[in-house]
Amino acid sequence: MRAPASELPIEFDDVTVTAGPVTILDRVALTLASGAPTVLIGPNGSGKSTLLRVAMGLLAPSRGRITWGGLENVPPLKRAIVFQRPAMLRRSAAANIRFALRAAGISRSEHARRTSELLELVGLGHLADRAARKLSGGEQQRLALARALARDPAVLFLDEPTASLDPTATKAVEDIIRAVSQRNIKVVMATHDLGEARRLAGDVVMLHRGCIVETGAAASLFDTPQTAEARTFLAGELLV
């Protein structure tokens, strides 16, 4: 399949994902368009991570279809994803990025400049020669973001990018997400932190039991949720 003129919009058309008898996503209809970050919220097991994997193209729907820029089965050349616990290669921070640049087909003559730019973007320029596996958890997450950005993605998917990080490390990651969004890269992220969702989201998608129960602009969804599920979840009560 040829590459689309744009990865966006990403459209879910009645997408269902099952694993044996378990339904993980249930008839999801959703459009991810350009603009401010889209943040996925919902209780554990609601389907947030699976939705990201389907949108990235790592997982095929069991039923329904997904399109990128109006096309199906598009290779993820302009998409990138960062997981909650990214794996670090056994090499320096700079070498981790050079590996990502090679994998993305970036000309070797560009590697030094791009590596330096990406490390500075994520605040790791002074740690370029540090072994990646000896970086702190927050530093590793920032390095993972730099690696993902090495391929110049149009869309960046983030799965719980600040889970288990302390407040200082969380702020550093959130600042990078804002900077990325300002570069017109579409960010789609899942988070369990409602404060983070409020700080970053342009629009919010709430899932429960694999279904989208509410979606809309962040300000209106947080201030005046329309569904009982959203009101319960945002009030900090258990949603079962």
C-alpha positions as CSV (number, residue, x, y, z in Angstrom):
1,M,0.0,0.0,0.0
2,R,1.4,3.4,-0.9
3,A,2.0,5.9,1.9
4,P,-0.8,8.5,2.4
5,A,-0.3,12.2,1.9
6,S,-0.9,12.4,5.6
7,E,-1.2,9.9,8.4
8,L,-4.1,11.9,9.7
9,P,-6.9,11.6,10.3
10,I,-6.7,8.1,11.9
11,E,-10.2,6.7,11.8
12,F,-11.6,3.7,13.7
13,D,-14.7,2.3,12.1
14,D,-16.5,-0.1,14.4
15,V,-13.2,-1.6,15.6
16,T,-13.4,-4.7,17.8
17,V,-10.4,-6.5,19.2
18,T,-10.8,-9.9,20.9
19,A,-8.4,-12.3,22.6
20,G,-10.2,-15.7,22.7
21,P,-13.5,-15.1,24.5
22,V,-12.4,-11.7,25.9
23,T,-13.4,-8.5,24.1
24,I,-10.7,-5.8,24.6
25,L,-12.1,-3.1,22.3
26,D,-15.8,-3.2,21.5
27,R,-17.1,-1.5,18.4
28,V,-14.9,1.6,18.7
29,A,-15.7,4.5,16.4
30,L,-13.2,7.3,16.8
31,T,-11.4,10.0,14.7
32,L,-7.9,11.2,15.7
33,A,-7.3,14.5,13.9
34,S,-4.5,17.0,13.9
35,G,-4.2,19.5,16.7
36,A,-3.5,19.4,20.5
37,P,-2.8,16.1,22.3
38,T,-5.6,13.6,22.5
39,V,-5.5,11.9,26.0
40,L,-7.0,8.5,26.7
41,I,-8.3,8.0,30.2
42,G,-10.2,5.2,32.0
43,P,-9.7,2.5,34.6
44,N,-7.1,-0.2,34.3
45,G,-8.1,-2.7,31.7
46,S,-10.4,-0.3,29.9
47,G,-8.6,-0.8,26.5
48,K,-6.3,2.3,26.4
49,S,-3.1,0.5,25.5
50,T,-4.8,-1.7,23.0
51,L,-6.3,1.3,21.3
52,L,-2.8,2.8,21.0
53,R,-1.4,-0.4,19.5
54,V,-4.2,-0.6,16.9
55,A,-3.7,3.1,16.0
56,M,0.1,2.5,15.6
57,G,-0.6,-0.6,13.4
58,L,1.0,-3.1,15.8
59,L,-2.3,-4.9,16.3
60,A,-5.0,-5.7,13.7
61,P,-8.7,-5.4,14.5
62,S,-10.6,-8.6,14.9
63,R,-13.5,-6.8,13.2
64,G,-14.0,-3.3,11.7
65,R,-11.3,-1.3,10.0
66,I,-8.8,1.5,10.7
67,T,-7.5,4.0,8.1
68,W,-4.6,6.4,8.1
69,G,-5.2,9.4,5.9
70,G,-8.0,7.5,4.3
71,L,-6.0,4.4,3.5
72,E,-5.8,1.0,5.0
73,N,-2.8,-1.2,5.7
74,V,-0.4,1.7,5.7
75,P,3.2,1.0,6.9
76,P,4.0,3.0,10.1
77,L,6.7,5.0,8.5
78,K,5.5,8.3,10.1
79,R,4.2,6.9,13.3
80,A,6.2,6.2,16.6
81,I,5.2,4.8,19.9
82,V,6.8,5.0,23.4
83,F,5.8,2.4,25.9
84,Q,5.6,2.7,29.7
85,R,8.9,0.8,30.2
86,P,11.0,1.3,27.1
87,A,13.9,-1.0,26.5
88,M,17.4,0.6,26.5
89,L,20.1,-0.7,24.2
90,R,23.4,-1.7,25.8
91,R,25.2,1.4,24.5
92,S,25.4,5.1,25.2
93,A,22.5,7.5,25.1
94,A,23.8,9.0,21.9
95,A,24.3,5.6,20.3
96,N,20.7,4.7,21.2
97,I,19.6,7.6,19.0
98,R,22.1,6.9,16.2
99,F,20.6,3.4,16.1
100,A,17.1,4.9,15.7
101,L,18.3,7.2,13.0
102,R,19.8,4.3,11.0
103,A,16.6,2.3,11.4
104,A,14.7,5.3,10.1
105,G,16.9,5.5,7.0
106,I,18.4,8.9,7.9
107,S,21.6,9.7,6.0
108,R,24.7,9.0,8.0
109,S,25.9,12.5,7.3
110,E,23.0,13.8,9.4
111,H,23.5,11.5,12.4
112,A,25.8,13.8,14.4
113,R,23.6,16.9,14.0
114,R,20.3,15.1,14.5
115,T,21.6,13.2,17.6
116,S,22.8,16.4,19.2
117,E,19.5,18.2,18.4
118,L,17.4,15.3,19.8
119,L,19.4,15.0,23.0
120,E,19.2,18.8,23.6
121,L,15.4,18.7,23.0
122,V,14.9,16.1,25.8
123,G,17.5,17.7,28.1
124,L,20.1,15.0,27.9
125,G,22.9,16.7,25.9
126,H,25.2,16.5,28.9
127,L,24.6,12.7,29.2
128,A,25.3,11.8,25.6
129,D,28.1,9.4,26.5
130,R,26.4,7.9,29.6
131,A,25.4,4.2,29.3
132,A,21.6,4.3,28.6
133,R,20.9,1.6,31.1
134,K,22.6,3.7,33.9
135,L,20.3,6.6,33.3
136,S,17.5,7.2,35.9
137,G,14.0,6.1,35.0
138,G,13.0,9.6,34.0
139,E,16.1,10.1,31.9
140,Q,15.4,6.7,30.2
141,Q,11.9,7.8,29.3
142,R,13.2,11.1,27.9
143,L,15.8,9.1,25.8
144,A,13.0,6.9,24.6
145,L,11.1,10.0,23.4
146,A,14.2,11.2,21.6
147,R,14.5,7.8,19.8
148,A,10.9,7.9,18.8
149,L,11.3,11.4,17.4
150,A,14.4,10.3,15.4
151,R,12.0,9.1,12.6
152,D,10.3,12.5,12.3
153,P,6.8,11.1,13.1
154,A,3.6,12.8,12.2
155,V,1.9,11.0,15.1
156,L,3.5,10.0,18.4
157,F,1.7,7.5,20.6
158,L,2.6,7.4,24.3
159,D,1.5,4.7,26.7
160,E,1.5,5.9,30.3
161,P,4.8,7.9,29.7
162,T,5.1,9.2,33.3
163,A,3.9,6.1,35.3
164,S,6.1,5.6,38.3
165,L,8.1,8.8,37.8
166,D,8.5,11.3,40.5
167,P,7.1,14.9,40.1
168,T,10.3,16.4,38.8
169,A,10.7,13.7,36.2
170,T,7.0,13.9,35.3
171,K,7.3,17.6,34.7
172,A,10.3,17.1,32.4
173,V,8.4,14.5,30.3
174,E,5.3,16.7,30.1
175,D,7.4,19.7,29.0
176,I,8.8,17.6,26.1
177,I,5.3,16.5,25.2
178,R,4.2,20.2,25.0
179,A,7.3,21.0,22.9
180,V,6.6,18.1,20.5
181,S,2.9,19.2,20.1
182,Q,4.1,22.7,19.3
183,R,6.1,21.2,16.4
184,N,2.7,20.0,14.9
185,I,3.3,16.4,15.8
186,K,0.0,14.8,16.8
187,V,0.4,13.3,20.3
188,V,-2.0,10.5,21.4
189,M,-1.3,9.3,24.9
190,A,-2.8,7.2,27.6
191,T,-2.5,8.2,31.2
192,H,-3.9,7.1,34.6
193,D,-3.1,10.6,36.0
194,L,-6.1,12.8,35.7
195,G,-4.0,15.9,36.7
196,E,-1.7,15.1,33.8
197,A,-4.7,14.7,31.4
198,R,-6.0,18.1,32.5
199,R,-2.6,19.7,32.0
200,L,-1.9,18.3,28.5
201,A,-5.1,17.3,26.7
202,G,-6.8,19.2,24.0
203,D,-9.4,16.5,23.8
204,V,-10.1,13.5,25.9
205,V,-11.4,10.0,25.1
206,M,-12.7,8.0,28.1
207,L,-12.9,4.2,27.8
208,H,-14.5,1.6,30.0
209,R,-14.7,-2.1,29.4
210,G,-13.4,-1.6,25.9
211,C,-16.0,1.0,24.9
212,I,-15.7,4.7,24.4
213,V,-18.2,6.1,27.0
214,E,-17.4,9.8,26.4
215,T,-15.2,12.0,24.3
216,G,-14.9,15.7,23.8
217,A,-12.9,18.8,24.5
218,A,-10.9,18.5,27.7
219,A,-12.3,21.5,29.4
220,S,-15.9,20.5,28.9
221,L,-15.4,16.8,29.6
222,F,-13.7,17.5,32.9
223,D,-16.0,20.3,34.0
224,T,-19.3,18.9,32.8
225,P,-19.1,15.2,32.1
226,Q,-22.2,13.9,30.4
227,T,-22.2,10.2,31.3
228,A,-22.6,8.5,34.6
229,E,-19.4,6.5,34.0
230,A,-17.3,9.7,33.4
231,R,-18.8,11.4,36.5
232,T,-18.0,8.4,38.7
233,F,-14.4,8.1,37.3
234,L,-13.6,11.8,37.5
235,A,-14.9,11.9,41.1
236,G,-12.3,9.3,42.0
237,E,-14.8,6.6,42.7
238,L,-14.4,3.0,41.7
239,L,-15.8,2.2,38.2
240,V,-16.7,-1.4,37.9
